Amino acid sequence: MSAMDKMKNKVEDLTGQGKEATGKATGDRELQAEGQADQASGNLKQAGEKVKDVFK
């Protein structure tokens, strides 16, 4: 996994955490759900990169 991919995936995860927290604090369920989706996406991409590394 390249360092840049790791960083992008981590940024997506952290952005999602921020959106989720903001959504909870303001009662905005849509923003909260968007944050959770961003986190899931970042984690899924990171898992895919790890699988690629295993087969290198």
PDB file of N, H, CA, C and O in Angstrom:
ATOM      1  N   MET A   1       0.859  -1.163   0.000  1.00  0.00           N
ATOM      2  CA  MET A   1       0.000   0.000   0.000  1.00  0.00           C
ATOM      3  C   MET A   1       0.900   1.219   0.000  1.00  0.00           C
ATOM      4  O   MET A   1       1.807   1.356   0.822  1.00  0.00           O
ATOM      5  N   SER A   2       0.627   2.082  -0.928  1.00  0.00           N
ATOM      6  H   SER A   2      -0.109   1.971  -1.596  1.00  0.00           H
ATOM      7  CA  SER A   2       1.457   3.285  -0.990  1.00  0.00           C
ATOM      8  C   SER A   2       1.085   4.237   0.147  1.00  0.00           C
ATOM      9  O   SER A   2      -0.035   4.227   0.657  1.00  0.00           O
ATOM     10  N   ALA A   3       2.040   5.037   0.514  1.00  0.00           N
ATOM     11  H   ALA A   3       2.950   5.045   0.100  1.00  0.00           H
ATOM     12  CA  ALA A   3       1.820   5.985   1.609  1.00  0.00           C
ATOM     13  C   ALA A   3       0.715   6.980   1.260  1.00  0.00           C
ATOM     14  O   ALA A   3      -0.061   7.387   2.125  1.00  0.00           O
ATOM     15  N   MET A   4       0.651   7.364  -0.007  1.00  0.00           N
ATOM     16  H   MET A   4       1.282   7.033  -0.710  1.00  0.00           H
ATOM     17  CA  MET A   4      -0.370   8.332  -0.423  1.00  0.00           C
ATOM     18  C   MET A   4      -1.767   7.729  -0.301  1.00  0.00           C
ATOM     19  O   MET A   4      -2.699   8.405   0.136  1.00  0.00           O
ATOM     20  N   ASP A   5      -1.917   6.465  -0.683  1.00  0.00           N
ATOM     21  H   ASP A   5      -1.160   5.916  -1.038  1.00  0.00           H
ATOM     22  CA  ASP A   5      -3.219   5.810  -0.550  1.00  0.00           C
ATOM     23  C   ASP A   5      -3.619   5.692   0.914  1.00  0.00           C
ATOM     24  O   ASP A   5      -4.779   5.908   1.266  1.00  0.00           O
ATOM     25  N   LYS A   6      -2.658   5.349   1.765  1.00  0.00           N
ATOM     26  H   LYS A   6      -1.716   5.174   1.479  1.00  0.00           H
ATOM     27  CA  LYS A   6      -2.937   5.260   3.194  1.00  0.00           C
ATOM     28  C   LYS A   6      -3.436   6.591   3.727  1.00  0.00           C
ATOM     29  O   LYS A   6      -4.403   6.654   4.486  1.00  0.00           O
ATOM     30  N   MET A   7      -2.761   7.647   3.315  1.00  0.00           N
ATOM     31  H   MET A   7      -1.976   7.596   2.699  1.00  0.00           H
ATOM     32  CA  MET A   7      -3.122   8.974   3.785  1.00  0.00           C
ATOM     33  C   MET A   7      -4.528   9.368   3.299  1.00  0.00           C
ATOM     34  O   MET A   7      -5.330   9.894   4.071  1.00  0.00           O
ATOM     35  N   LYS A   8      -4.813   9.115   2.040  1.00  0.00           N
ATOM     36  H   LYS A   8      -4.161   8.687   1.413  1.00  0.00           H
ATOM     37  CA  LYS A   8      -6.132   9.459   1.492  1.00  0.00           C
ATOM     38  C   LYS A   8      -7.237   8.707   2.224  1.00  0.00           C
ATOM     39  O   LYS A   8      -8.271   9.283   2.564  1.00  0.00           O
ATOM     40  N   ASN A   9      -7.012   7.419   2.464  1.00  0.00           N
ATOM     41  H   ASN A   9      -6.172   6.952   2.188  1.00  0.00           H
ATOM     42  CA  ASN A   9      -8.020   6.621   3.160  1.00  0.00           C
ATOM     43  C   ASN A   9      -8.213   7.093   4.593  1.00  0.00           C
ATOM     44  O   ASN A   9      -9.338   7.124   5.092  1.00  0.00           O
ATOM     45  N   LYS A  10      -7.129   7.458   5.252  1.00  0.00           N
ATOM     46  H   LYS A  10      -6.216   7.434   4.846  1.00  0.00           H
ATOM     47  CA  LYS A  10      -7.217   7.946   6.635  1.00  0.00           C
ATOM     48  C   LYS A  10      -7.934   9.298   6.680  1.00  0.00           C
ATOM     49  O   LYS A  10      -8.739   9.547   7.577  1.00  0.00           O
ATOM     50  N   VAL A  11      -7.640  10.164   5.715  1.00  0.00           N
ATOM     51  H   VAL A  11      -6.986   9.961   4.986  1.00  0.00           H
ATOM     52  CA  VAL A  11      -8.314  11.469   5.658  1.00  0.00           C
ATOM     53  C   VAL A  11      -9.811  11.268   5.452  1.00  0.00           C
ATOM     54  O   VAL A  11     -10.623  11.954   6.073  1.00  0.00           O
ATOM     55  N   GLU A  12     -10.179  10.327   4.581  1.00  0.00           N
ATOM     56  H   GLU A  12      -9.519   9.769   4.077  1.00  0.00           H
ATOM     57  CA  GLU A  12     -11.597  10.055   4.350  1.00  0.00           C
ATOM     58  C   GLU A  12     -12.259   9.556   5.634  1.00  0.00           C
ATOM     59  O   GLU A  12     -13.381   9.952   5.953  1.00  0.00           O
ATOM     60  N   ASP A  13     -11.564   8.689   6.369  1.00  0.00           N
ATOM     61  H   ASP A  13     -10.653   8.368   6.110  1.00  0.00           H
ATOM     62  CA  ASP A  13     -12.080   8.176   7.631  1.00  0.00           C
ATOM     63  C   ASP A  13     -12.241   9.302   8.651  1.00  0.00           C
ATOM     64  O   ASP A  13     -13.276   9.399   9.309  1.00  0.00           O
ATOM     65  N   LEU A  14     -11.228  10.145   8.784  1.00  0.00           N
ATOM     66  H   LEU A  14     -10.387  10.065   8.249  1.00  0.00           H
ATOM     67  CA  LEU A  14     -11.292  11.242   9.750  1.00  0.00           C
ATOM     68  C   LEU A  14     -12.360  12.263   9.374  1.00  0.00           C
ATOM     69  O   LEU A  14     -13.038  12.801  10.250  1.00  0.00           O
ATOM     70  N   THR A  15     -12.515  12.534   8.086  1.00  0.00           N
ATOM     71  H   THR A  15     -11.964  12.097   7.374  1.00  0.00           H
ATOM     72  CA  THR A  15     -13.567  13.440   7.624  1.00  0.00           C
ATOM     73  C   THR A  15     -14.932  12.876   7.994  1.00  0.00           C
ATOM     74  O   THR A  15     -15.821  13.597   8.446  1.00  0.00           O
ATOM     75  N   GLY A  16     -15.075  11.582   7.794  1.00  0.00           N
ATOM     76  H   GLY A  16     -14.353  10.996   7.427  1.00  0.00           H
ATOM     77  CA  GLY A  16     -16.329  10.917   8.158  1.00  0.00           C
ATOM     78  C   GLY A  16     -16.616  11.013   9.638  1.00  0.00           C
ATOM     79  O   GLY A  16     -17.759  11.230  10.039  1.00  0.00           O
ATOM     80  N   GLN A  17     -15.582  10.853  10.457  1.00  0.00           N
ATOM     81  H   GLN A  17     -14.653  10.677  10.131  1.00  0.00           H
ATOM     82  CA  GLN A  17     -15.767  10.978  11.905  1.00  0.00           C
ATOM     83  C   GLN A  17     -16.214  12.387  12.282  1.00  0.00           C
ATOM     84  O   GLN A  17     -17.068  12.567  13.151  1.00  0.00           O
ATOM     85  N   GLY A  18     -15.633  13.374  11.624  1.00  0.00           N
ATOM     86  H   GLY A  18     -14.940  13.228  10.918  1.00  0.00           H
ATOM     87  CA  GLY A  18     -16.023  14.760  11.879  1.00  0.00           C
ATOM     88  C   GLY A  18     -17.454  15.035  11.480  1.00  0.00           C
ATOM     89  O   GLY A  18     -18.197  15.685  12.215  1.00  0.00           O
ATOM     90  N   LYS A  19     -17.843  14.541  10.317  1.00  0.00           N
ATOM     91  H   LYS A  19     -17.239  14.013   9.720  1.00  0.00           H
ATOM     92  CA  LYS A  19     -19.221  14.730   9.853  1.00  0.00           C
ATOM     93  C   LYS A  19     -20.207  14.039  10.791  1.00  0.00           C
ATOM     94  O   LYS A  19     -21.258  14.588  11.123  1.00  0.00           O
ATOM     95  N   GLU A  20     -19.848  12.815  11.215  1.00  0.00           N
ATOM     96  H   GLU A  20     -18.995  12.369  10.945  1.00  0.00           H
ATOM     97  CA  GLU A  20     -20.738  12.082  12.106  1.00  0.00           C
ATOM     98  C   GLU A  20     -20.914  12.821  13.432  1.00  0.00           C
ATOM     99  O   GLU A  20     -22.029  12.940  13.938  1.00  0.00           O
ATOM    100  N   ALA A  21     -19.809  13.317  13.991  1.00  0.00           N
ATOM    101  H   ALA A  21     -18.902  13.220  13.579  1.00  0.00           H
ATOM    102  CA  ALA A  21     -19.872  14.045  15.257  1.00  0.00           C
ATOM    103  C   ALA A  21     -20.674  15.333  15.114  1.00  0.00           C
ATOM    104  O   ALA A  21     -21.467  15.674  15.992  1.00  0.00           O
ATOM    105  N   THR A  22     -20.472  16.044  14.017  1.00  0.00           N
ATOM    106  H   THR A  22     -19.828  15.767  13.304  1.00  0.00           H
ATOM    107  CA  THR A  22     -21.219  17.279  13.782  1.00  0.00           C
ATOM    108  C   THR A  22     -22.703  16.970  13.621  1.00  0.00           C
ATOM    109  O   THR A  22     -23.554  17.684  14.151  1.00  0.00           O
ATOM    110  N   GLY A  23     -23.007  15.908  12.889  1.00  0.00           N
ATOM    111  H   GLY A  23     -22.315  15.328  12.458  1.00  0.00           H
ATOM    112  CA  GLY A  23     -24.396  15.508  12.712  1.00  0.00           C
ATOM    113  C   GLY A  23     -25.066  15.158  14.032  1.00  0.00           C
ATOM    114  O   GLY A  23     -26.220  15.519  14.262  1.00  0.00           O
ATOM    115  N   LYS A  24     -24.344  14.455  14.899  1.00  0.00           N
ATOM    116  H   LYS A  24     -23.407  14.161  14.713  1.00  0.00           H
ATOM    117  CA  LYS A  24     -24.896  14.110  16.218  1.00  0.00           C
ATOM    118  C   LYS A  24     -25.135  15.364  17.045  1.00  0.00           C
ATOM    119  O   LYS A  24     -26.171  15.510  17.694  1.00  0.00           O
ATOM    120  N   ALA A  25     -24.160  16.267  17.012  1.00  0.00           N
ATOM    121  H   ALA A  25     -23.318  16.148  16.485  1.00  0.00           H
ATOM    122  CA  ALA A  25     -24.250  17.475  17.831  1.00  0.00           C
ATOM    123  C   ALA A  25     -25.379  18.393  17.391  1.00  0.00           C
ATOM    124  O   ALA A  25     -26.003  19.055  18.220  1.00  0.00           O
ATOM    125  N   THR A  26     -25.643  18.434  16.095  1.00  0.00           N
ATOM    126  H   THR A  26     -25.135  17.896  15.422  1.00  0.00           H
ATOM    127  CA  THR A  26     -26.666  19.343  15.576  1.00  0.00           C
ATOM    128  C   THR A  26     -28.003  18.657  15.333  1.00  0.00           C
ATOM    129  O   THR A  26     -28.989  19.313  14.998  1.00  0.00           O
ATOM    130  N   GLY A  27     -28.037  17.340  15.501  1.00  0.00           N
ATOM    131  H   GLY A  27     -27.236  16.807  15.773  1.00  0.00           H
ATOM    132  CA  GLY A  27     -29.279  16.608  15.263  1.00  0.00           C
ATOM    133  C   GLY A  27     -29.550  16.382  13.792  1.00  0.00           C
ATOM    134  O   GLY A  27     -30.678  16.065  13.413  1.00  0.00           O
ATOM    135  N   ASP A  28     -28.537  16.540  12.955  1.00  0.00           N
ATOM    136  H   ASP A  28     -27.621  16.799  13.263  1.00  0.00           H
ATOM    137  CA  ASP A  28     -28.673  16.358  11.510  1.00  0.00           C
ATOM    138  C   ASP A  28     -28.369  14.893  11.166  1.00  0.00           C
ATOM    139  O   ASP A  28     -27.212  14.505  11.002  1.00  0.00           O
ATOM    140  N   ARG A  29     -29.422  14.103  11.064  1.00  0.00           N
ATOM    141  H   ARG A  29     -30.362  14.419  11.198  1.00  0.00           H
ATOM    142  CA  ARG A  29     -29.247  12.661  10.816  1.00  0.00           C
ATOM    143  C   ARG A  29     -28.640  12.385   9.438  1.00  0.00           C
ATOM    144  O   ARG A  29     -27.919  11.403   9.262  1.00  0.00           O
ATOM    145  N   GLU A  30     -28.928  13.235   8.482  1.00  0.00           N
ATOM    146  H   GLU A  30     -29.514  14.033   8.625  1.00  0.00           H
ATOM    147  CA  GLU A  30     -28.382  13.050   7.135  1.00  0.00           C
ATOM    148  C   GLU A  30     -26.857  13.220   7.141  1.00  0.00           C
ATOM    149  O   GLU A  30     -26.138  12.420   6.543  1.00  0.00           O
ATOM    150  N   LEU A  31     -26.378  14.246   7.807  1.00  0.00           N
ATOM    151  H   LEU A  31     -26.962  14.896   8.294  1.00  0.00           H
ATOM    152  CA  LEU A  31     -24.934  14.482   7.918  1.00  0.00           C
ATOM    153  C   LEU A  31     -24.268  13.357   8.712  1.00  0.00           C
ATOM    154  O   LEU A  31     -23.165  12.922   8.382  1.00  0.00           O
ATOM    155  N   GLN A  32     -24.936  12.902   9.739  1.00  0.00           N
ATOM    156  H   GLN A  32     -25.832  13.255  10.006  1.00  0.00           H
ATOM    157  CA  GLN A  32     -24.414  11.807  10.546  1.00  0.00           C
ATOM    158  C   GLN A  32     -24.277  10.544   9.691  1.00  0.00           C
ATOM    159  O   GLN A  32     -23.258   9.857   9.759  1.00  0.00           O
ATOM    160  N   ALA A  33     -25.289  10.241   8.897  1.00  0.00           N
ATOM    161  H   ALA A  33     -26.117  10.800   8.842  1.00  0.00           H
ATOM    162  CA  ALA A  33     -25.247   9.066   8.028  1.00  0.00           C
ATOM    163  C   ALA A  33     -24.165   9.208   6.954  1.00  0.00           C
ATOM    164  O   ALA A  33     -23.489   8.238   6.611  1.00  0.00           O
ATOM    165  N   GLU A  34     -24.011  10.414   6.433  1.00  0.00           N
ATOM    166  H   GLU A  34     -24.560  11.202   6.711  1.00  0.00           H
ATOM    167  CA  GLU A  34     -22.970  10.663   5.434  1.00  0.00           C
ATOM    168  C   GLU A  34     -21.589  10.417   6.032  1.00  0.00           C
ATOM    169  O   GLU A  34     -20.711   9.860   5.373  1.00  0.00           O
ATOM    170  N   GLY A  35     -21.402  10.830   7.272  1.00  0.00           N
ATOM    171  H   GLY A  35     -22.115  11.282   7.808  1.00  0.00           H
ATOM    172  CA  GLY A  35     -20.137  10.606   7.962  1.00  0.00           C
ATOM    173  C   GLY A  35     -19.857   9.127   8.159  1.00  0.00           C
ATOM    174  O   GLY A  35     -18.728   8.670   7.979  1.00  0.00           O
ATOM    175  N   GLN A  36     -20.879   8.391   8.525  1.00  0.00           N
ATOM    176  H   GLN A  36     -21.795   8.762   8.671  1.00  0.00           H
ATOM    177  CA  GLN A  36     -20.716   6.949   8.697  1.00  0.00           C
ATOM    178  C   GLN A  36     -20.377   6.280   7.370  1.00  0.00           C
ATOM    179  O   GLN A  36     -19.563   5.358   7.326  1.00  0.00           O
ATOM    180  N   ALA A  37     -20.994   6.741   6.297  1.00  0.00           N
ATOM    181  H   ALA A  37     -21.656   7.490   6.333  1.00  0.00           H
ATOM    182  CA  ALA A  37     -20.707   6.181   4.967  1.00  0.00           C
ATOM    183  C   ALA A  37     -19.271   6.494   4.550  1.00  0.00           C
ATOM    184  O   ALA A  37     -18.592   5.640   3.980  1.00  0.00           O
ATOM    185  N   ASP A  38     -18.809   7.703   4.829  1.00  0.00           N
ATOM    186  H   ASP A  38     -19.360   8.396   5.292  1.00  0.00           H
ATOM    187  CA  ASP A  38     -17.425   8.066   4.507  1.00  0.00           C
ATOM    188  C   ASP A  38     -16.439   7.185   5.265  1.00  0.00           C
ATOM    189  O   ASP A  38     -15.432   6.745   4.709  1.00  0.00           O
ATOM    190  N   GLN A  39     -16.731   6.934   6.523  1.00  0.00           N
ATOM    191  H   GLN A  39     -17.549   7.291   6.974  1.00  0.00           H
ATOM    192  CA  GLN A  39     -15.860   6.082   7.329  1.00  0.00           C
ATOM    193  C   GLN A  39     -15.828   4.662   6.766  1.00  0.00           C
ATOM    194  O   GLN A  39     -14.761   4.059   6.652  1.00  0.00           O
ATOM    195  N   ALA A  40     -16.979   4.139   6.422  1.00  0.00           N
ATOM    196  H   ALA A  40     -17.846   4.628   6.515  1.00  0.00           H
ATOM    197  CA  ALA A  40     -17.049   2.780   5.879  1.00  0.00           C
ATOM    198  C   ALA A  40     -16.291   2.693   4.560  1.00  0.00           C
ATOM    199  O   ALA A  40     -15.594   1.712   4.302  1.00  0.00           O
ATOM    200  N   SER A  41     -16.428   3.704   3.739  1.00  0.00           N
ATOM    201  H   SER A  41     -16.995   4.501   3.948  1.00  0.00           H
ATOM    202  CA  SER A  41     -15.741   3.736   2.454  1.00  0.00           C
ATOM    203  C   SER A  41     -14.226   3.757   2.638  1.00  0.00           C
ATOM    204  O   SER A  41     -13.505   3.026   1.959  1.00  0.00           O
ATOM    205  N   GLY A  42     -13.754   4.579   3.541  1.00  0.00           N
ATOM    206  H   GLY A  42     -14.340   5.173   4.092  1.00  0.00           H
ATOM    207  CA  GLY A  42     -12.324   4.662   3.813  1.00  0.00           C
ATOM    208  C   GLY A  42     -11.776   3.350   4.337  1.00  0.00           C
ATOM    209  O   GLY A  42     -10.694   2.918   3.941  1.00  0.00           O
ATOM    210  N   ASN A  43     -12.526   2.714   5.229  1.00  0.00           N
ATOM    211  H   ASN A  43     -13.405   3.064   5.551  1.00  0.00           H
ATOM    212  CA  ASN A  43     -12.089   1.431   5.780  1.00  0.00           C
ATOM    213  C   ASN A  43     -12.086   0.334   4.723  1.00  0.00           C
ATOM    214  O   ASN A  43     -11.190  -0.510   4.706  1.00  0.00           O
ATOM    215  N   LEU A  44     -13.070   0.343   3.852  1.00  0.00           N
ATOM    216  H   LEU A  44     -13.798   1.029   3.865  1.00  0.00           H
ATOM    217  CA  LEU A  44     -13.145  -0.660   2.789  1.00  0.00           C
ATOM    218  C   LEU A  44     -11.985  -0.501   1.808  1.00  0.00           C
ATOM    219  O   LEU A  44     -11.389  -1.491   1.384  1.00  0.00           O
ATOM    220  N   LYS A  45     -11.670   0.727   1.452  1.00  0.00           N
ATOM    221  H   LYS A  45     -12.155   1.531   1.797  1.00  0.00           H
ATOM    222  CA  LYS A  45     -10.543   0.979   0.551  1.00  0.00           C
ATOM    223  C   LYS A  45      -9.231   0.534   1.185  1.00  0.00           C
ATOM    224  O   LYS A  45      -8.364  -0.033   0.519  1.00  0.00           O
ATOM    225  N   GLN A  46      -9.099   0.795   2.468  1.00  0.00           N
ATOM    226  H   GLN A  46      -9.803   1.256   3.009  1.00  0.00           H
ATOM    227  CA  GLN A  46      -7.884   0.415   3.173  1.00  0.00           C
ATOM    228  C   GLN A  46      -7.752  -1.111   3.196  1.00  0.00           C
ATOM    229  O   GLN A  46      -6.652  -1.634   3.016  1.00  0.00           O
ATOM    230  N   ALA A  47      -8.833  -1.814   3.410  1.00  0.00           N
ATOM    231  H   ALA A  47      -9.726  -1.389   3.556  1.00  0.00           H
ATOM    232  CA  ALA A  47      -8.808  -3.278   3.408  1.00  0.00           C
ATOM    233  C   ALA A  47      -8.430  -3.800   2.027  1.00  0.00           C
ATOM    234  O   ALA A  47      -7.666  -4.759   1.914  1.00  0.00           O
ATOM    235  N   GLY A  48      -8.958  -3.178   0.980  1.00  0.00           N
ATOM    236  H   GLY A  48      -9.579  -2.399   1.072  1.00  0.00           H
ATOM    237  CA  GLY A  48      -8.619  -3.579  -0.383  1.00  0.00           C
ATOM    238  C   GLY A  48      -7.141  -3.400  -0.681  1.00  0.00           C
ATOM    239  O   GLY A  48      -6.532  -4.239  -1.345  1.00  0.00           O
ATOM    240  N   GLU A  49      -6.569  -2.318  -0.197  1.00  0.00           N
ATOM    241  H   GLU A  49      -7.064  -1.637   0.342  1.00  0.00           H
ATOM    242  CA  GLU A  49      -5.140  -2.071  -0.400  1.00  0.00           C
ATOM    243  C   GLU A  49      -4.300  -3.115   0.331  1.00  0.00           C
ATOM    244  O   GLU A  49      -3.263  -3.545  -0.174  1.00  0.00           O
ATOM    245  N   LYS A  50      -4.741  -3.517   1.508  1.00  0.00           N
ATOM    246  H   LYS A  50      -5.583  -3.167   1.919  1.00  0.00           H
ATOM    247  CA  LYS A  50      -4.020  -4.535   2.267  1.00  0.00           C
ATOM    248  C   LYS A  50      -4.046  -5.878   1.537  1.00  0.00           C
ATOM    249  O   LYS A  50      -3.052  -6.605   1.532  1.00  0.00           O
ATOM    250  N   VAL A  51      -5.174  -6.203   0.926  1.00  0.00           N
ATOM    251  H   VAL A  51      -5.981  -5.612   0.929  1.00  0.00           H
ATOM    252  CA  VAL A  51      -5.265  -7.439   0.150  1.00  0.00           C
ATOM    253  C   VAL A  51      -4.310  -7.389  -1.037  1.00  0.00           C
ATOM    254  O   VAL A  51      -3.642  -8.377  -1.345  1.00  0.00           O
ATOM    255  N   LYS A  52      -4.247  -6.258  -1.692  1.00  0.00           N
ATOM    256  H   LYS A  52      -4.790  -5.455  -1.442  1.00  0.00           H
ATOM    257  CA  LYS A  52      -3.311  -6.102  -2.820  1.00  0.00           C
ATOM    258  C   LYS A  52      -1.866  -6.326  -2.372  1.00  0.00           C
ATOM    259  O   LYS A  52      -1.077  -6.955  -3.077  1.00  0.00           O
ATOM    260  N   ASP A  53      -1.534  -5.803  -1.193  1.00  0.00           N
ATOM    261  H   ASP A  53      -2.176  -5.292  -0.621  1.00  0.00           H
ATOM    262  CA  ASP A  53      -0.177  -5.949  -0.667  1.00  0.00           C
ATOM    263  C   ASP A  53       0.177  -7.406  -0.417  1.00  0.00           C
ATOM    264  O   ASP A  53       1.321  -7.815  -0.611  1.00  0.00           O
ATOM    265  N   VAL A  54      -0.804  -8.186   0.013  1.00  0.00           N
ATOM    266  H   VAL A  54      -1.734  -7.854   0.171  1.00  0.00           H
ATOM    267  CA  VAL A  54      -0.555  -9.599   0.301  1.00  0.00           C
ATOM    268  C   VAL A  54      -0.153 -10.334  -0.969  1.00  0.00           C
ATOM    269  O   VAL A  54       0.679 -11.240  -0.919  1.00  0.00           O
ATOM    270  N   PHE A  55      -0.722  -9.963  -2.095  1.00  0.00           N
ATOM    271  H   PHE A  55      -1.398  -9.227  -2.136  1.00  0.00           H
ATOM    272  CA  PHE A  55      -0.468 -10.660  -3.349  1.00  0.00           C
ATOM    273  C   PHE A  55       0.664 -10.074  -4.165  1.00  0.00           C
ATOM    274  O   PHE A  55       0.877 -10.496  -5.302  1.00  0.00           O
ATOM    275  N   LYS A  56       1.389  -9.126  -3.628  1.00  0.00           N
ATOM    276  H   LYS A  56       1.216  -8.783  -2.705  1.00  0.00           H
ATOM    277  CA  LYS A  56       2.527  -8.548  -4.346  1.00  0.00           C
ATOM    278  C   LYS A  56       3.714  -9.464  -4.285  1.00  0.00           C
ATOM    279  O   LYS A  56       4.768  -9.145  -4.835  1.00  0.00           O
TER     280      LYS A  56
END
